[in-house]
Amino acid sequence: MSWAVRRMDEVAELSLGKMLDEKKNKGEPLPYLANLNVRWGEFDLKDLRTMRFEGHELERFSIRAGDIIMCEGGEPGRCALWKEEQSLMIQKALHRIRPKPAINSTFLYYSLLNIGKSGGFTPYFTGSTIKHLPKQQLAQVEIRIPKEETQNQIAAVLCEYDNLIKNNRRRIVLLEESARLLYQEWFVHLRFPGHEHVKITDGVPEGWYRITLSELCQQKKKIVKPESFGVDTPYIGLEHMPRRSITLNLWENSAKVNSNKYWFDQGDILFGKIRPYFHKIGFTLCSGITSSDAIVIQAKSKELYSFTLMYLSSDFFISLASKTVREGSKMPRADWKYLTKTSLLLPDKRLLLQFDEQIQGILKQLSTLSKFNQNLANARDLLLPRLMNGELTP
């Protein structure tokens, strides 16, 4: 099979985003993408920020459907394909890759994904520990390009996997929202089953009582050293924890981990204590290790598990945790010791068991969908290099 070898700057227009300085910009405030919004193959748009841009900058530093966005710094090579009609601005730490005519943008995205996942982007080090992939280095990356019909076919095959993954993610979002609404309905608005027949005095239903957070759950501090776990041990860092999602279905192996970490078991709850307003908290689908920037939490008893998970992931608790951070700190952390002393209302055991039964059903579905997505992603990643080197034909 005849595939042409082309440099990146021959198949796409390359540009970097804009260095953002609010004091110097007087234009229109617009939402923009930062490198923290870009994951492998997707965007996290829950925390878009705004910055002022001048009118002449709108085309130069904006993205449109079909553009590929790649991280220049931090974890260079991490990329995603922008498919939305709405355009956004981009930060300087991002490359904008705009495919030229006769280049299928989806095919080019998968080519870059294949190179990135295989470690093909060797970054520069620029006087610090932060890795960078300069534009001139990206321009020299070689891409194998088949005829346009083959590009379209390969893109279509790989998209089938990603479309299934995307549909399952939508289902996960809906399931998580149903769990949140159930918690709010029962324990915030006090419209729990049988509430019509329960006397409520000063906002406290009969049979409920006030406890401290330390009576509901506890921190698990099992420290493990690098020599005590294998390279295939799942590792969940803050970068793997999605915002405002209770399903922790992303991790990597521990091959690069070289410092002490905390151990977690399947079903434990992880809470990202750095910048708690990022709302990173959820339950684990496996056992493994996590960063010291996350708190491993266990409910005090089985019937308290679902209530604990939903309380800790509630907007109220996240707001409370955010108020405990120290002003002016570069890495503001929630004060867990203080939080354990705060109080909350605990419902009677009968209601707890009813709630746990409902939530456990949702958690099982979340686990099933997440594992199915992992299998789809693994199958896609097995196909990816074989399609990109011409070993398989679609």
N, C-alpha and C positions, 0 to 999 in steps of 0.2 A: 504494500500500500504506500503510495507516494504522498508524504506530508511535507510541506515546506517548513523550514526552521526560520523563524523571524524573531527579531528583537522586540521587546515590549513597546518601545517608542515607534516601531514600524506598524504595529497593529492597533495602537490606541494613543489618544492624547492624554498626557500625564500632567497633573498640576497638584500643587499642595494647597491646603486651606489657608485661612488667614490667621495671623497672630491676633488674638483678641485682646483689646485694651479698651475697656469701657470709657475711660477718661478721655481718650482721643477720638472716639467715634461719636458723631452727632447725628447719624442718620436714623433710619427706621429700625425700631427694635424687632428682630425676627428670631424665630427658634433656630437653633443650630445643633449639629451633631458634634459630639466630642468623642475621643477615642474610647472612653468608658461605655459609650452607647453601642460600640461595634463588637459583636461576638463572631465566632466562626459560623458563618452562614446566616446570621440573623442580626436584627437590630433590637435593642431594648429602648423603646421610645417612651418609657414611663417617667423619665426625668429629663425631658428636653429643657434646655435653658435658653434664655433670650439674650441677644446682644444687638447693639446698634450697628448697622452697616450703611455705608454711603450708596447712593443710587447706582454709581458706575461699578460697584463691587458685586451687584446682585447676580450677574451672569458668571463672572470670573470665579466666585467662591460658592456657587450654588450647585446642587446636584439635581438630576432629573431622572425619570424612568430609564433604566438601561445602564446607568452609571454603576461602576463598581467602586466601593469604598474600602480602602486598605489602611490599616494602622501603620504609621511611620515609626512610632516610638512605643516603648513599653514591651509589647509583644508583637514586633513587626511581622507582617505577613498575614495577620488576622484580617479576614475580609468578608464582605457581604455584598449582595446585589440589591440595589434599590429598585423596587418594582412599582412604587406608588407614583401617581400622577402629580401629587403635591410635591413641590420642590422645597429643599431645606438648604441652609448654609452649612459650611463645614469649617472645623477648627484646623489650625495649622498642623496638628499632629496626625492629620489624615491625608492620604493620597486620594485624589479623584482620578479614576481610570475610565476614560470615555472611549469605547471601541470605535474604530473607524469603519467605513462602509465595507460590506462583505464579511465582517467579523460578527458572528453571533455573540451577543453580550453574555448570554447564559453559558455558552460553551467556554468563553474566555474566563468567566467567573469560576467554572469548575476546573479549568486548567490551573488557575492560580490557587484554588483550594487544594488541588493535588500537590502542587509544588510546596505550598505552605505546610501541609500536614506531613509531608515527607522530610521537612527540615531543609528545604531548598533555598530559603531566604537567609543568607548569612549576614547578620546585621553588623554595623559598625559600632564601636564603643567611643563615645565622645566625652572623655574626661570624667565620666561618672558611671554609676552602675546601670543607668538607663540605656537600653539598646535602641539604635536608630537604623532605619533603612532609607538612606537619602534618595532623592529623586534620580540622581545620576546612576545610582546603583540599580534601582528598579528598572531604569530604561534599558540596561544591558541584559536583563533576564531574557533567556531564550524560550520561546513558545513554539510548540509544534502545531501547525495549522493545516488541517485537511481541507478539501473543497467544501464549499458552503453547505451543500446538501448533507454531507457527513456531519458537519458541525451541528446542523439542526437535529439530525437523528440522535446524536449522542446527548445533546441537551435535553431532548424529549424523554429519553430513557431515564436519565438521572433525575429529571424533574418529577417523574412519577413517584419516586421514593420521597422526595422532599414535600410533594403535595400531600401525600398520606400523613407524613409527620406533622405538617402544618394543620391538617384537619384534626388530628388527635390533640394537638396543642389547644385548638379552639375548644374542644370538648373538656380538656383539663381546666381551662379558664372558667367555663360555665359551671363545672362541678365545684370548683373552689368558691365561686361566687355564691352558689347555693348553700354551701357550708357557712359562709359568712352571714348570709341573710338569716339562716336558721338560728345562729348564735345571737344575732341582734334581736330577732323576733322574740326569742325566749328569755334572754338574760339582760337585754338593754331596754326593750320596750315592755318587757314583762307580760308578753302574750303567750305564755307557755301553756301546754295542755292542761285544762282544768283551772286556769287562772280565774275564771268567773266565780269559782266557789272558794277562793283563797282570800283571806283577809290581808290587806296590805296597810301597814302602819308606818308612816314616815318614809315611804318608798321601799320598805322591807317586807316581802311576803312572809306570811306565817310559816315557820319551819325552816326558814333560811337563817344563816348566821354569818357574822363577819370574822374573817381570818386574815392572817398576813400571807404574803406570797410565799414565804419560807415554809408555811404549812401546806401549801398546795404542791410545790415542786422543789427540787434541789439541784444544785450544780454538781456535775460529775467531773472530777479532776483526775482522770487516769492518764498520767504523762507517759509517753512512749518515746524511746530513743530510736534514731535512724537504724541502728544495727539490729533492732528487735522486730522490725517489720520488713516484709519482702518488697521488691520493686513493683509488684502487681497489686499492692494494697491500695484500695480506693482512697483518694485524697480530695477533700472538699475545702477549698479556700474561699475567701469572700468573693473572689471573681467568679466562682461557680454558682453562687447563690443568687437566684433571680429576685428582683424586687417585687414585693407584694404578691408572693406566691408561696404556698405552704408545701409545695412538692419539690424536694431537692433531688432532681433527677439528672444533674450534671456533676461529673467528677473526672479526674484523670488519675493515672497511676502515680505511685510515689517515687518513681525513679529519680526525679530531680530534688526530692526533699532531703535536706542535709542538716536539719535541726530538730529539736524536740517538738512533739506535737501532742494534741489531746486525742485520746481514743474515743470513738463513739460506736454504739451498737445499733443494729437495724431498729428503726422506730424511735430512736432518741430525737430530741428536738434541738436544733442548732439556732442560735441567736447571734447575728453579727453585731457586736457591740460598738464597732467603729462607725461613726456617723449613723446612729440608730434610726434617724429619719429616712434612711434609704430603705427601711422596712424589709430587712433580710432575715426571715425566720421561717422555718419549716421542719418537716419530719424527714428522716433519712430512709432511703430504700435499701440500704446495705450497711454493713459494718465497715469501719475504716478509721482514718485519721483526719483531723481538721486543724486549722490554724489556731494559734493562741488568741487571735482577734475574734474568735467565735466562742460562745459559751455553750457547753454541752449540758442539756437540761433533761431531767427525768421527773415524771409525775410521781407523787408520793405513793399512789396506789393505782391499780388498773382502771378502776371506775372514774378516776380523776383525769385520765390521759386526754380524752377528747376535749374536755372543758379546758384543761391546761393549754393545749395546743391552740385552741381558738381564742382564748383570753390573751395569750402572749402575742398572737398575730393580729389582735384587734387594733383599730385605729386609736382607741383610748390608751392602750398600753404603750404603743409606739410613741404617742405624743408624750406620755409620762416619762418614758425612757429618754426621749430627746431633750427634755427639760433638765435632765441630770448632768448633761455634758458641760465641761468647763469652757467658758467663753475664751476665744482667742487661741485655743489649742489647734495646732495644725492637724492633728489626728484625734478629734473629739471622741471620747469613749463614754458609753453609758456607765453609770455607777451601779453595778449589780448589787453591791452590799446595801446600798440605800433602797434599791427597788424591792429587795426581799423583805424590807420592813414595812412596805406600803400595804394597805388593806384592801380587801375586796369582799363582795358578797358571794357566799357559796350556797347553792340551792340544796334541797334535801336529796337524800340518796336515790330515792325513786326517780326523781327527775334527771339526776345525773346519769343513771343507767339508761333511761329512755334516750337521752341526748347522745350518749356514747354509742348506742345501737345505730342511731341514724348516721352519725359521723363516721363510724367504722365502715359502714357500707360505702360511703363516698370515698374514704381513704383506700379501700380495696380497688375501686374503679380507677382512682388516680394512679395507683401502683401498677395496675394492669396496662393502662394506656402508656405509662412511662416506659415500662419494660418492652412493650411492643415497639415504641419509637426507637429505643436503643437497638433492637434487632434490625429495624429498617435502616437506621444510620450505619450499623456495622455492615449490612449487605451492600449499601450504597458505597461505602468506603472500600470494600473489597473489589467492587466493579470499577471504581474510579480510576486507579492507575492502569488497569488493563484496557480500558476504553481510551485513555489519554495517550497510551503508547502504541495504539493500533493493534494490540494483541487480540482484542475482541472487536467484532463489527456489529453494530446495532441492527 
